[in-house]
Amino acid sequence: MRTKLIILAGLFLIALCCGFGTAAEPVNNATNLQGMDLVSDDIRPFDGPIGADSPLYGLKVAMEDLDETFTFNGTQRVEKQVDHARLRLAEMRRELELNRTDSAERVLELYGQKLNLTERSLIPFGSNETGLLRAQEMITLHQTVLANLLVSHPDTSGLFRAYNNSLSLGRRFEQKTAMKFTVFKGKDNKTILRAERLGLREQIHAGENTGTPVETIGPERNGDRERINNQKDMMNATLIPKPGNKEEQEKRDVSEKPRGQ
């Protein structure tokens, strides 16, 4: 009996590896992508048998990690990591629908860990790595989904961290691919991702300042100017005498008059 259980457990683990180890073929031609509109499906709530509330959930996540470890092609490993992160978002949406906020927060922690791992996986890649475009496209879709969830579920604190993590990873992809994806709504309210090559100035900025999105270069500089102007105003305000009563003001006027007048 014990031997049968071991065999069944082994078959179950193999099935998990096969089921969660699939990844779509990478997009390898940036020229073909440039200027094209890629319709992407939304990330629907998870409806599979092993959700975040299942006792087998930890095993499922562990098998995903094992699958990534034994994927020796760097591009395919990154794609699997992003696919697994997408699965975390789907599971999180299911938990939010069922009003299980604590469980949703735990799934978002796993999502953040997966994105941090993906960012480290990008380090060995050089510039103009077009094989990463599919994974970059998916991360852009993550950002759109998370932005919408921030509006509908503002009390879920993990969403803010997840959204910031996705932005950080998106900027890292831009450094590696020299491409960016613009998001807008198309017909039937479908999400459209348009691939565009970064300009030289944007590439330089993305490489030098990894903590600032390319799209926010202008507004952030304007914000810096406003902060500087506000500081100047505050300094000027401290040099202006505070108005007092009439007698004190007359004394100041007399003392400030040049001698001989």
C-alpha positions in Angstrom: 0.0 0.0 0.0 2.8 2.3 0.9 4.6 1.6 -2.4 1.4 2.5 -4.3 1.1 5.8 -2.5 4.7 6.7 -3.3 4.2 5.8 -7.0 1.0 7.9 -7.1 2.7 10.8 -5.4 5.5 10.6 -8.0 3.1 10.6 -10.9 1.3 13.6 -9.4 4.6 15.5 -9.1 5.4 14.7 -12.7 2.0 15.8 -13.8 2.5 19.1 -12.0 5.8 19.6 -13.7 4.3 19.0 -17.1 1.3 21.1 -16.4 3.0 24.2 -15.1 6.2 24.0 -17.1 4.8 25.2 -20.4 5.7 28.5 -21.9 4.8 30.0 -25.2 7.4 30.5 -27.9 9.4 33.7 -27.4 9.0 36.6 -29.8 12.3 37.1 -31.5 11.8 39.8 -34.1 11.6 43.4 -32.7 11.2 44.8 -36.2 8.0 42.9 -36.8 6.7 44.0 -33.4 7.4 47.6 -33.7 4.3 49.7 -34.3 2.0 46.6 -34.2 -1.1 46.3 -32.0 -1.0 43.2 -29.9 -4.4 42.3 -28.4 -3.9 40.8 -24.9 -6.5 39.0 -22.9 -7.1 40.2 -19.4 -5.9 38.1 -16.5 -9.0 36.3 -15.3 -9.6 35.0 -11.8 -8.1 31.6 -11.3 -10.6 28.7 -11.7 -8.3 25.7 -11.5 -8.4 22.9 -8.9 -5.4 24.0 -6.8 -6.0 27.6 -5.7 -4.5 29.6 -2.9 -6.8 27.9 -0.3 -5.9 24.4 -1.3 -3.7 22.3 1.0 -1.6 21.4 -2.1 -0.9 25.0 -2.9 2.5 25.1 -1.4 3.5 22.0 -3.3 2.2 23.5 -6.5 4.4 26.6 -6.0 7.4 24.5 -5.1 7.0 22.5 -8.3 6.9 25.7 -10.3 10.1 26.8 -8.7 11.7 23.4 -9.5 10.6 23.6 -13.1 12.3 27.0 -13.4 15.5 25.7 -11.8 15.8 22.9 -14.4 15.1 25.3 -17.3 18.6 26.0 -18.6 17.7 28.3 -21.4 17.8 31.8 -19.9 15.0 33.3 -22.1 12.6 30.4 -21.4 13.3 30.6 -17.7 12.4 34.3 -17.6 9.2 33.5 -19.6 8.2 30.8 -17.1 8.8 33.1 -14.2 6.6 35.8 -15.7 3.9 33.1 -16.5 4.0 31.9 -12.9 3.7 35.5 -11.7 0.7 35.9 -14.0 -0.8 32.8 -12.3 -0.3 34.5 -8.9 -2.3 37.5 -10.1 -5.1 35.2 -11.3 -5.2 33.4 -7.9 -5.1 36.8 -6.1 -8.2 38.0 -8.1 -10.0 34.8 -7.1 -9.2 35.5 -3.4 -10.4 39.1 -3.7 -13.7 38.0 -5.3 -14.3 35.6 -2.4 -13.4 38.4 0.0 -10.4 36.5 1.4 -8.1 39.5 1.8 -5.5 37.8 4.0 -5.1 35.0 1.5 -4.9 37.6 -1.3 -2.1 39.4 0.5 -0.1 36.2 0.9 -0.4 35.5 -2.8 0.8 39.1 -3.6 3.8 38.4 -1.5 4.6 35.4 -3.7 4.0 37.6 -6.7 6.6 40.1 -5.5 9.1 37.4 -4.8 8.7 36.1 -8.3 9.2 39.5 -9.9 12.4 40.1 -7.8 13.7 36.7 -9.0 12.9 37.6 -12.6 14.7 40.9 -12.3 17.8 39.1 -11.0 17.5 36.6 -13.9 17.7 39.5 -16.4 21.2 40.5 -15.2 23.2 38.3 -17.6 21.3 39.5 -20.7 22.9 42.1 -22.9 21.1 45.0 -24.7 18.7 44.6 -27.6 17.7 41.2 -26.4 14.5 40.7 -28.5 13.9 37.2 -27.1 12.5 38.8 -23.9 9.7 40.7 -25.7 6.9 38.3 -24.9 7.8 38.4 -21.2 8.0 42.2 -21.3 4.6 42.3 -22.9 3.1 40.2 -20.1 4.6 42.4 -17.4 3.0 45.4 -19.1 -0.3 43.6 -18.9 0.3 42.9 -15.2 0.7 46.7 -14.7 -2.6 47.4 -16.3 -4.4 44.7 -14.3 -2.9 45.9 -11.0 -3.7 49.6 -11.8 -7.4 48.6 -12.2 -7.4 46.6 -9.0 -5.9 49.5 -7.1 -9.0 51.5 -8.0 -11.5 48.7 -7.1 -9.6 47.4 -4.0 -7.8 50.4 -2.5 -7.6 48.8 0.9 -5.4 45.9 -0.3 -2.0 47.2 0.6 -0.1 44.5 -1.2 -1.5 45.8 -4.5 0.6 48.9 -4.2 3.8 46.9 -3.7 2.9 44.6 -6.5 2.3 47.5 -8.9 5.6 49.2 -8.0 7.4 45.9 -8.4 5.9 45.4 -11.9 6.9 49.0 -12.9 10.5 48.3 -11.7 10.7 45.1 -13.7 9.2 46.7 -16.7 11.9 49.3 -16.7 14.5 46.6 -16.4 13.0 44.9 -19.5 13.2 48.2 -21.4 17.0 48.3 -20.7 17.4 44.9 -22.1 15.2 45.1 -25.2 15.3 48.8 -26.1 11.5 48.5 -26.6 8.5 49.7 -24.7 4.8 48.8 -24.8 2.1 51.4 -24.8 -1.3 50.3 -23.4 -4.7 51.5 -24.6 -8.2 50.2 -25.0 -9.4 49.0 -28.4 -12.7 47.7 -29.7 -14.9 45.7 -27.3 -12.9 47.3 -24.4 -10.0 44.9 -25.1 -6.5 45.8 -23.9 -4.1 46.7 -26.8 -0.4 46.7 -26.3 1.6 48.6 -28.9 5.3 47.9 -29.2 7.6 50.9 -29.9 11.3 51.2 -30.0 12.9 53.5 -27.5 14.6 56.6 -28.7 18.3 57.0 -28.0 17.6 59.5 -25.2 15.1 57.2 -23.6 17.6 54.3 -23.7 20.3 56.4 -22.1 17.9 57.5 -19.4 16.7 54.0 -18.8 20.2 52.7 -18.4 21.4 55.4 -16.1 18.4 55.7 -13.8 16.7 52.4 -13.2 14.5 53.8 -10.5 12.6 56.2 -12.8 10.1 55.2 -15.5 11.0 56.6 -19.0 7.4 57.9 -19.3 7.8 60.2 -16.2 11.0 62.0 -17.2 9.2 65.3 -17.9 6.8 65.4 -15.0 9.5 64.5 -12.5 11.7 67.3 -13.7 8.9 69.7 -13.5 8.2 68.5 -10.0 11.8 69.1 -9.1 11.5 72.7 -10.3 8.3 73.2 -8.3 10.0 71.9 -5.2 13.0 74.2 -5.7 10.7 77.2 -6.2 8.7 76.3 -3.1 11.9 76.2 -1.1 12.9 79.6 -2.4 9.5 81.0 -1.5 9.9 79.6 2.0 13.4 81.2 2.4 12.1 84.6 1.2 9.2 84.4 3.6 11.6 84.0 6.5 13.4 87.2 5.5 10.2 89.3 5.5 9.5 90.9 9.0 6.3 89.7 10.5 3.7 92.5 10.9 3.1 93.7 14.5 1.1 96.4 16.1 1.2 100.0 14.9 3.6 101.2 17.5 6.2 98.4 16.8 5.9 99.1 13.1 6.6 102.8 13.6 9.7 102.0 15.7 11.0 99.7 12.9 10.3 102.4 10.3 12.3 105.0 12.3 15.2 102.6 12.9 15.4 101.7 9.2 15.5 105.3 8.0 19.0 106.5 6.9 20.6 108.9 9.2 20.2 112.6 8.4 16.6 112.2 7.2 
